[in-house]
Amino acid sequence: QVQLVESGGGSVQSGGSLRLSCAASGYTNTLYSLGWFRQAPGKEREGVAIIDKYGNTTYAESVRGRFTISQGDTKITVFLQMNSLKSEDTAMYYCAARTGSGPPPPGWFLRKIAYNYYGKGTQVTVSS
């Protein structure tokens, strides 16, 4: 089992910045990748950014160039620096973890089915 706890959400005006953090605990030696998903009211949960244990990153097109994912030295914490926030970034943000020995199939890096643990989420609200 892996537990994920997010922090750092809040309210900000359009154009502002926020930094999300996620700490993993439990069987962290099984982690392959950590990342962030988000879900707005009435919408499907979507992948935002992922980083694997080797430091390889994947971003959704909608956030590329504005958001940066990074991990701590121990690779059991992950951060999401969000700059130039827009109202459409408003959502509940969830930390996600993939355990096991390998990556998801090609094209699956941002698919929610590829991740087997999620945190409870942290709300991000961007006002225009």
C-alpha positions in Angstrom: 0.0 0.0 0.0 1.1 3.5 -0.8 -0.5 6.6 0.9 -0.4 10.0 -0.8 -1.0 13.3 0.9 -1.3 16.6 -1.1 -0.9 20.1 0.1 -0.5 23.6 -1.4 -3.8 24.2 -3.1 -5.7 27.5 -2.7 -7.2 30.4 -4.5 -5.3 32.7 -6.8 -6.1 35.3 -9.5 -5.6 34.6 -13.1 -1.9 34.9 -14.0 -0.8 33.9 -10.5 1.2 30.9 -9.3 0.8 28.1 -6.9 3.0 25.2 -5.8 1.5 21.8 -5.0 3.3 19.2 -2.9 2.7 15.5 -2.5 4.3 13.2 0.0 4.2 9.4 -0.4 4.5 6.9 2.4 4.1 3.2 2.9 5.7 0.8 0.4 7.5 3.6 -1.4 10.3 1.3 -2.6 7.7 0.0 -5.2 7.1 3.5 -6.7 7.8 3.8 -10.5 6.3 7.2 -11.1 4.4 10.0 -9.3 2.3 12.7 -10.8 -0.7 14.9 -10.9 -4.2 14.6 -12.2 -7.1 17.0 -11.9 -10.8 16.9 -12.1 -13.1 19.9 -12.6 -16.8 19.7 -11.8 -18.7 17.7 -14.4 -15.6 16.6 -16.2 -13.4 13.5 -16.3 -10.2 13.2 -14.3 -7.3 14.1 -16.6 -3.6 13.7 -16.4 -1.6 16.9 -15.9 2.1 15.9 -15.4 4.0 12.8 -14.5 7.6 12.2 -13.4 9.2 8.7 -13.2 11.9 7.6 -10.9 14.5 8.4 -13.6 13.4 12.0 -13.8 11.6 11.6 -17.2 8.6 13.9 -17.4 5.3 14.0 -19.4 3.0 17.0 -19.5 -0.5 17.5 -20.8 -0.5 19.9 -23.8 -2.8 22.3 -21.9 -0.2 23.0 -19.2 3.1 22.6 -21.1 5.3 25.6 -20.6 3.3 26.8 -17.6 3.6 23.9 -15.1 6.7 22.2 -14.0 6.8 18.9 -12.1 9.8 17.9 -10.0 10.6 15.4 -7.3 12.5 15.5 -4.1 15.9 13.8 -3.6 14.4 10.8 -2.0 11.9 10.5 -4.9 9.0 10.0 -2.5 7.8 13.6 -2.8 6.6 15.4 -5.9 5.9 19.0 -6.6 3.9 20.9 -9.2 4.9 24.5 -9.8 2.0 26.1 -11.6 2.6 29.5 -13.2 0.4 31.7 -15.4 -2.7 30.1 -14.0 -5.9 30.4 -16.0 -9.5 30.0 -14.9 -9.7 26.7 -16.8 -7.0 25.3 -14.4 -9.6 25.4 -11.6 -10.1 21.8 -10.4 -9.4 19.4 -7.6 -5.8 18.2 -8.1 -4.9 14.7 -7.1 -1.5 13.2 -6.6 -1.1 9.8 -8.3 1.4 6.9 -8.0 2.3 4.0 -10.2 4.0 1.1 -8.6 5.8 -1.8 -10.2 8.9 -2.3 -12.3 8.0 -0.6 -15.5 6.3 2.3 -17.3 2.8 2.2 -18.7 2.2 1.3 -22.3 3.1 4.0 -24.9 0.4 6.7 -24.9 -0.8 5.8 -21.4 1.4 8.1 -19.4 -1.5 10.5 -18.6 -4.2 7.9 -18.4 -5.8 7.5 -15.0 -5.9 3.7 -15.4 -2.1 3.6 -15.4 -1.9 4.7 -11.8 -3.0 2.6 -8.9 -2.9 5.0 -6.0 -4.4 8.5 -5.6 -4.5 11.0 -2.8 -7.6 12.7 -1.5 -6.9 15.9 -3.5 -6.3 19.6 -3.0 -8.5 22.3 -4.5 -7.1 24.9 -6.8 -9.3 27.8 -7.7 -8.3 30.5 -10.3 -10.4 33.6 -10.5 -10.4 35.8 -13.6 
